[in-house]
Amino acid sequence: MKSTSTLASRAAAAPAPAQPGVRAVALAGLVALGVAMGVGRFAFTPLLPMMLHDGSVTLGEGGWLATLNYLGYFAGAAACLFIRPDPARMVRLGMVATVALTLGMAAPGGMAAWGLWRAAAGVASAMVMVYGSAWCMHRLAELGRASLGGVIFCGPGIGIVITGVSVFAMVSAGWRASWGWLAFGALAVLLVSAVWHVFTPAPRTAHAAGPAAPAQAAPRLGRETWLLTFAYGLAGFGYIITATFLPVIARQAMPDSLWADLFWPIFGVGVTIGAFVASRVSTERDNRRLLVFTYVMQAIGVAIAVAWPTVAGFALSSMLAGLPFNALVSFAMREARRLWGAQAQRLMGLMTASYGLGQIVGPPLATALVARTGGFAASLGCAVAALLLGGAIFAWMSRQQRR
């Protein structure tokens, strides 16, 4: 009995492990989202033309693989509404799953296996997005640097740039798509190993130190939160056709242009710049007004691809569609924290699920309209309309609040 109490007292007296600092948290969040989103989700976009060239999928099958990924993203986000695990543990699990599923796409499994891998990758990316962003933003707020929360959203853009430029080199070297999946899986292994130690799960015995604090009831979903969730879902639909088919759209418009594979990395550059600029915007600014600006900018970017299908037009379209991509995610998540505070994780999960629903609709709608019209103009027009509607909702919300 004495030895047990001695061990307990020693454990209580032992110094707590050093907590990661501001830079480590921000960089780890950036890398985690870069792996889960830039590689796990969006490496598929530049690799799709290679898969089409290899004859491993048709355009319709590629659209369904994208849809299955978005279904998985929706399912993962919806699960976040009902489970309350340790966030850091879930980030680790999601990153490991992303590595394994990316490597799995290199295996010759055909549509059945690839569909399963893409759906599971969507679940993993949603888990990392929700728990990773919530954990990092909460830690940065505790460290007095909440404004750096936007830095973590640079990760997907950097991942898009790396995968896009890499695929351009792979195409020039005559690689097969399976080799690209292997290369990106290996890259993900290196990145995950570099930030693994930052996402330290909370000790399972932490409750033994004293009585647990009473759980607080989650805030109610009111008109403001439902409008935020719906408008955020419109952004998911508004960008996804471009994010899924941009290289294919460019190749269709300019079949002999070497630039077709570079518009996707340009999109990624825009995503990175926009997320970094968002991190410099004061948290005192009205998030809804910022969201109006980002939605309208993305709508203009998508529209330019239809109105001006040239090298200059696609380059400008890619940049303008990319700049607000993660900036609006950052502002929307900040709005969720403003509304629900420390319990925002569940609202973030609901919003991410809505975003996932918007993404699910995009690829099948695009492929159906391509089959009917022979081009992507009609589906991109629908995306523009959705973005403008979302911007109008946030403009109305901001005006109502000022009144």
C-alpha positions as CSV (number, residue, x, y, z in Angstrom):
1,M,0.0,0.0,0.0
2,K,2.9,2.3,0.9
3,S,4.6,1.5,-2.4
4,T,1.5,2.3,-4.3
5,S,1.0,5.7,-2.6
6,T,4.7,6.4,-3.1
7,L,4.4,5.7,-6.8
8,A,1.3,7.9,-7.0
9,S,3.1,10.8,-5.2
10,R,6.1,10.5,-7.5
11,A,3.8,10.5,-10.6
12,A,2.1,13.6,-9.3
13,A,5.4,15.3,-8.6
14,A,6.9,14.4,-11.9
15,P,7.2,17.4,-14.3
16,A,4.7,17.6,-17.0
17,P,6.0,17.0,-20.5
18,A,7.0,20.1,-22.4
19,Q,4.1,21.5,-24.4
20,P,4.7,22.5,-28.0
21,G,5.1,26.2,-28.6
22,V,3.3,28.6,-31.0
23,R,5.5,27.9,-34.0
24,A,5.4,24.1,-33.5
25,V,1.6,24.1,-33.2
26,A,1.1,26.3,-36.3
27,L,3.6,24.3,-38.4
28,A,2.2,21.0,-37.3
29,G,-1.4,22.1,-38.2
30,L,-0.2,23.3,-41.5
31,V,1.6,20.0,-42.3
32,A,-1.4,17.9,-41.0
33,L,-3.8,19.7,-43.3
34,G,-1.3,19.6,-46.1
35,V,-1.1,15.8,-45.9
36,A,-4.8,15.1,-45.3
37,M,-6.1,17.6,-47.9
38,G,-3.2,18.5,-50.3
39,V,-2.2,14.9,-50.7
40,G,-4.9,12.7,-49.3
41,R,-7.7,14.5,-51.2
42,F,-6.4,16.7,-53.9
43,A,-3.5,14.7,-55.3
44,F,-6.3,13.0,-57.2
45,T,-7.0,16.1,-59.3
46,P,-3.6,16.3,-61.1
47,L,-3.3,12.6,-61.2
48,L,-6.7,12.1,-62.8
49,P,-5.5,13.1,-66.4
50,M,-2.7,10.6,-65.9
51,M,-5.2,7.9,-64.9
52,L,-7.3,8.8,-68.0
53,H,-4.2,8.6,-70.2
54,D,-3.2,5.2,-68.7
55,G,-6.7,3.9,-69.5
56,S,-7.3,2.8,-65.9
57,V,-10.5,5.0,-65.6
58,T,-12.9,6.8,-67.8
59,L,-14.0,10.4,-67.1
60,G,-17.3,9.1,-65.6
61,E,-15.4,6.6,-63.3
62,G,-13.0,9.4,-62.3
63,G,-16.1,11.5,-61.4
64,W,-17.4,8.7,-59.2
65,L,-14.1,8.2,-57.5
66,A,-14.2,11.9,-56.6
67,T,-17.8,11.6,-55.4
68,L,-16.9,8.6,-53.2
69,N,-14.1,10.7,-51.7
70,Y,-16.6,13.5,-50.9
71,L,-19.1,11.0,-49.5
72,G,-16.4,9.8,-47.2
73,Y,-15.6,13.4,-46.2
74,F,-19.2,13.9,-45.4
75,A,-19.4,10.7,-43.3
76,G,-16.2,11.6,-41.4
77,A,-17.5,15.1,-40.7
78,A,-20.9,13.9,-39.6
79,A,-19.2,11.4,-37.2
80,C,-17.5,14.3,-35.5
81,L,-20.9,15.5,-34.4
82,F,-21.4,12.4,-32.3
83,I,-18.1,11.3,-31.0
84,R,-15.8,13.1,-28.6
85,P,-12.4,11.4,-28.8
86,D,-9.0,13.0,-28.0
87,P,-8.4,15.4,-30.9
88,A,-4.7,14.8,-31.1
89,R,-5.2,11.1,-31.2
90,M,-7.7,11.5,-34.1
91,V,-5.3,13.7,-36.0
92,R,-2.6,11.0,-35.7
93,L,-5.0,8.3,-36.8
94,G,-6.2,10.4,-39.8
95,M,-2.6,11.1,-40.9
96,V,-1.6,7.4,-40.7
97,A,-4.8,6.4,-42.7
98,T,-4.0,9.0,-45.3
99,V,-0.6,7.6,-45.9
100,A,-1.9,4.0,-46.2
101,L,-4.8,4.9,-48.5
102,T,-2.6,7.0,-50.8
103,L,-0.2,4.1,-51.2
104,G,-3.2,1.8,-51.7
105,M,-4.2,3.8,-54.8
106,A,-1.0,2.5,-56.5
107,A,-2.2,-1.1,-56.2
108,P,-3.9,-2.6,-59.2
109,G,-7.3,-3.0,-57.5
110,G,-9.6,-1.5,-60.1
111,M,-12.6,0.6,-59.4
112,A,-14.0,-1.5,-56.6
113,A,-10.8,-1.2,-54.4
114,W,-10.0,2.4,-55.5
115,G,-13.5,3.5,-54.7
116,L,-13.1,2.1,-51.2
117,W,-9.7,3.7,-50.7
118,R,-11.0,7.1,-51.9
119,A,-14.1,7.0,-49.6
120,A,-11.9,6.0,-46.6
121,A,-9.4,8.8,-47.5
122,G,-12.4,11.2,-47.4
123,V,-13.2,10.1,-43.9
124,A,-9.6,10.5,-42.8
125,S,-9.3,14.0,-44.3
126,A,-12.5,15.2,-42.6
127,M,-11.2,13.9,-39.2
128,V,-7.9,15.8,-39.6
129,M,-9.7,18.9,-40.9
130,V,-12.1,19.0,-37.9
131,Y,-10.0,17.8,-35.1
132,G,-6.7,19.2,-36.4
133,S,-8.0,22.7,-37.0
134,A,-10.0,22.7,-33.7
135,W,-7.0,21.4,-31.7
136,C,-4.5,23.8,-33.2
137,M,-6.8,26.9,-33.0
138,H,-7.6,26.0,-29.4
139,R,-3.9,25.6,-28.5
140,L,-3.0,28.9,-30.3
141,A,-5.7,30.7,-28.4
142,E,-4.4,29.3,-25.1
143,L,-0.9,30.6,-26.1
144,G,-2.3,34.0,-26.9
145,R,-1.7,33.8,-30.6
146,A,-5.2,33.0,-31.9
147,S,-4.5,35.2,-35.0
148,L,-2.1,32.5,-36.3
149,G,-4.9,30.0,-36.7
150,G,-5.2,31.0,-40.3
151,V,-1.6,29.8,-40.9
152,I,-2.6,26.1,-40.6
153,F,-4.9,26.6,-43.6
154,C,-1.9,27.3,-45.8
155,G,-1.2,23.5,-45.6
156,P,-3.7,22.4,-48.3
157,G,-2.5,25.0,-50.7
158,I,1.1,24.1,-50.2
159,G,0.2,20.4,-50.7
160,I,-1.7,21.3,-53.9
161,V,1.4,23.2,-55.3
162,I,3.8,20.4,-54.5
163,T,1.6,17.6,-56.0
164,G,0.7,19.8,-59.0
165,V,4.2,20.7,-59.9
166,S,5.3,17.1,-59.2
167,V,2.7,15.8,-61.6
168,F,3.9,18.2,-64.3
169,A,7.4,16.7,-64.0
170,M,6.0,13.2,-63.9
171,V,4.0,13.7,-67.1
172,S,7.2,15.1,-68.8
173,A,9.1,12.0,-67.6
174,G,6.4,9.6,-68.9
175,W,5.4,8.3,-65.5
176,R,2.3,6.2,-64.9
177,A,-0.3,7.4,-62.4
178,S,0.5,4.5,-60.0
179,W,4.1,5.7,-59.7
180,G,2.7,9.1,-58.8
181,W,0.5,7.7,-56.0
182,L,3.6,5.8,-54.6
183,A,5.7,9.0,-54.7
184,F,3.0,11.0,-52.8
185,G,2.6,8.2,-50.3
186,A,6.3,8.3,-49.5
187,L,6.2,12.1,-49.2
188,A,3.3,11.8,-46.8
189,V,5.3,9.4,-44.6
190,L,8.1,11.9,-44.3
191,L,5.8,14.8,-43.4
192,V,3.8,12.8,-40.9
193,S,7.0,11.6,-39.1
194,A,8.2,15.3,-38.8
195,V,5.1,16.5,-36.8
196,W,4.0,13.3,-35.1
197,H,5.4,14.4,-31.7
198,V,3.5,17.7,-31.7
199,F,0.1,15.9,-31.6
200,T,0.5,14.4,-28.2
201,P,-2.7,12.7,-26.9
202,A,-3.9,13.7,-23.5
203,P,-3.0,11.1,-20.8
204,R,-5.7,8.5,-20.4
205,T,-5.3,8.8,-16.6
206,A,-5.8,12.6,-16.5
207,H,-9.2,12.2,-14.8
208,A,-7.5,10.6,-11.7
209,A,-5.9,13.9,-10.7
210,G,-9.2,15.3,-9.4
211,P,-12.9,15.4,-10.0
212,A,-14.0,16.1,-13.6
213,A,-15.6,19.4,-14.3
214,P,-19.3,19.2,-15.1
215,A,-20.0,18.9,-18.8
216,Q,-21.5,22.0,-20.3
217,A,-24.6,21.7,-22.5
218,A,-23.9,22.5,-26.2
219,P,-25.4,25.7,-27.4
220,R,-28.6,25.5,-29.4
221,L,-28.6,25.6,-33.1
222,G,-30.4,28.8,-34.0
223,R,-31.2,30.7,-37.2
224,E,-27.7,32.2,-37.3
225,T,-25.9,28.9,-37.0
226,W,-28.2,27.2,-39.6
227,L,-27.6,30.0,-42.1
228,L,-23.9,29.8,-41.5
229,T,-24.0,26.0,-42.0
230,F,-26.1,26.2,-45.2
231,A,-24.0,29.0,-46.8
232,Y,-20.8,27.1,-45.9
233,G,-22.2,24.1,-47.8
234,L,-22.8,26.3,-50.9
235,A,-19.0,27.0,-50.9
236,G,-18.4,23.2,-51.0
237,F,-20.4,22.9,-54.1
238,G,-19.1,26.2,-55.6
239,Y,-15.5,25.2,-55.7
240,I,-15.6,21.4,-56.1
241,I,-16.1,21.2,-59.9
242,T,-13.0,23.4,-60.5
243,A,-11.0,21.5,-57.8
244,T,-11.9,18.1,-59.3
245,F,-11.7,18.8,-63.0
246,L,-9.5,21.8,-63.6
247,P,-6.7,20.0,-65.5
248,V,-9.3,18.1,-67.5
249,I,-11.2,21.3,-68.3
250,A,-8.0,23.0,-69.4
251,R,-6.9,20.1,-71.6
252,Q,-10.3,20.0,-73.2
253,A,-10.1,23.7,-74.0
254,M,-6.4,23.7,-75.0
255,P,-5.6,20.1,-76.0
256,D,-2.0,20.9,-77.2
257,S,-1.0,23.4,-74.5
258,L,1.8,22.5,-72.1
259,W,0.2,24.9,-69.6
260,A,-2.8,22.6,-68.9
261,D,-1.0,20.8,-66.1
262,L,0.2,24.0,-64.5
263,F,-3.1,25.7,-63.7
264,W,-3.7,23.4,-60.8
265,P,-0.4,24.4,-59.0
266,I,-1.4,28.0,-59.7
267,F,-4.6,27.3,-57.9
268,G,-2.6,26.0,-55.1
269,V,-0.4,29.1,-55.0
270,G,-3.6,31.1,-54.7
271,V,-4.8,28.9,-51.9
272,T,-1.6,29.4,-49.9
273,I,-1.4,33.1,-50.4
274,G,-5.1,33.5,-49.5
275,A,-4.7,31.5,-46.3
276,F,-1.6,33.4,-45.2
277,V,-3.4,36.8,-45.8
278,A,-6.4,35.5,-43.8
279,S,-4.0,34.7,-40.9
280,R,-3.0,38.4,-40.9
281,V,-6.6,39.7,-40.7
282,S,-7.6,40.8,-37.2
283,T,-10.0,38.5,-35.4
284,E,-12.0,41.7,-34.5
285,R,-13.2,42.0,-38.1
286,D,-16.7,40.9,-39.0
287,N,-16.2,37.4,-40.4
288,R,-19.5,37.5,-42.3
289,R,-18.4,40.6,-44.3
290,L,-15.1,38.8,-45.0
291,L,-17.0,35.8,-46.2
292,V,-19.0,37.9,-48.7
293,F,-15.8,39.2,-50.2
294,T,-14.3,35.7,-50.5
295,Y,-17.4,34.1,-52.0
296,V,-17.7,36.8,-54.7
297,M,-14.0,36.6,-55.5
298,Q,-14.3,32.8,-56.0
299,A,-17.4,33.2,-58.1
300,I,-15.5,35.6,-60.4
301,G,-12.6,33.1,-60.6
302,V,-14.9,30.2,-61.6
303,A,-16.8,32.4,-64.1
304,I,-13.5,33.5,-65.9
305,A,-12.8,29.9,-66.8
306,V,-16.0,29.9,-68.8
307,A,-15.8,33.4,-70.3
308,W,-12.1,33.4,-71.2
309,P,-10.8,29.8,-71.9
310,T,-7.2,30.8,-72.8
311,V,-3.9,30.5,-71.1
312,A,-4.2,33.9,-69.5
313,G,-7.9,33.3,-68.6
314,F,-7.2,29.9,-66.9
315,A,-4.2,31.3,-65.1
316,L,-6.3,34.2,-63.7
317,S,-9.3,31.9,-63.0
318,S,-7.1,29.5,-61.1
319,M,-5.6,32.3,-59.0
320,L,-8.9,34.0,-58.2
321,A,-10.6,30.7,-57.4
322,G,-7.7,29.6,-55.2
323,L,-7.2,32.8,-53.2
324,P,-10.5,32.5,-51.2
325,F,-10.5,28.7,-51.0
326,N,-9.0,28.3,-47.5
327,A,-9.4,31.9,-46.5
328,L,-13.2,31.4,-46.4
329,V,-12.7,28.2,-44.4
330,S,-10.6,30.1,-41.9
331,F,-13.2,32.9,-41.6
332,A,-16.1,30.4,-41.3
333,M,-14.3,28.4,-38.6
334,R,-13.5,31.7,-36.7
335,E,-17.2,32.5,-36.9
336,A,-18.0,29.1,-35.5
337,R,-15.7,29.8,-32.5
338,R,-17.2,33.2,-32.1
339,L,-20.7,31.7,-31.8
340,W,-19.9,28.6,-29.7
341,G,-16.6,29.4,-28.1
342,A,-14.8,26.4,-26.6
343,Q,-17.6,24.0,-27.8
344,A,-17.2,25.0,-31.5
345,Q,-15.8,21.6,-32.4
346,R,-19.3,20.2,-32.9
347,L,-20.5,23.2,-34.9
348,M,-17.4,22.9,-37.0
349,G,-18.3,19.2,-37.6
350,L,-21.8,20.2,-38.7
351,M,-20.4,22.9,-41.1
352,T,-17.9,20.5,-42.5
353,A,-20.6,17.9,-43.1
354,S,-22.7,20.6,-45.0
355,Y,-19.5,21.4,-47.0
356,G,-19.2,17.7,-47.7
357,L,-22.7,17.5,-49.0
358,G,-22.0,20.4,-51.4
359,Q,-19.0,18.6,-52.7
360,I,-20.9,15.3,-53.2
361,V,-23.3,17.0,-55.7
362,G,-20.6,18.6,-57.8
363,P,-18.8,15.8,-59.7
364,P,-21.9,13.8,-60.8
365,L,-23.6,17.0,-61.9
366,A,-20.6,18.0,-63.9
367,T,-20.2,14.6,-65.6
368,A,-23.9,14.5,-66.4
369,L,-23.9,18.0,-67.9
370,V,-20.8,17.2,-69.9
371,A,-22.5,14.2,-71.3
372,R,-25.5,16.4,-72.3
373,T,-23.7,19.6,-73.5
374,G,-20.2,18.4,-74.4
375,G,-18.5,20.9,-72.0
376,F,-18.1,22.1,-68.5
377,A,-19.7,25.6,-69.0
378,A,-23.1,24.7,-67.6
379,S,-21.8,23.0,-64.4
380,L,-19.4,25.9,-63.8
381,G,-22.3,28.3,-64.2
382,C,-24.2,26.4,-61.5
383,A,-21.1,26.8,-59.2
384,V,-21.0,30.5,-59.8
385,A,-24.7,30.8,-58.9
386,A,-24.2,28.8,-55.6
387,L,-21.2,31.0,-54.6
388,L,-23.2,34.2,-55.2
389,L,-26.1,32.9,-53.2
390,G,-23.8,32.1,-50.3
391,G,-22.3,35.6,-50.4
392,A,-25.8,37.1,-50.4
393,I,-26.7,35.1,-47.3
394,F,-23.6,36.4,-45.4
395,A,-24.3,39.9,-46.6
396,W,-27.9,39.7,-45.2
397,M,-26.6,38.2,-41.9
398,S,-24.1,41.0,-41.5
399,R,-26.7,43.6,-42.2
400,Q,-29.1,42.0,-39.7
401,Q,-26.4,42.0,-37.0
402,R,-25.6,45.7,-37.5
403,R,-29.3,46.5,-37.2
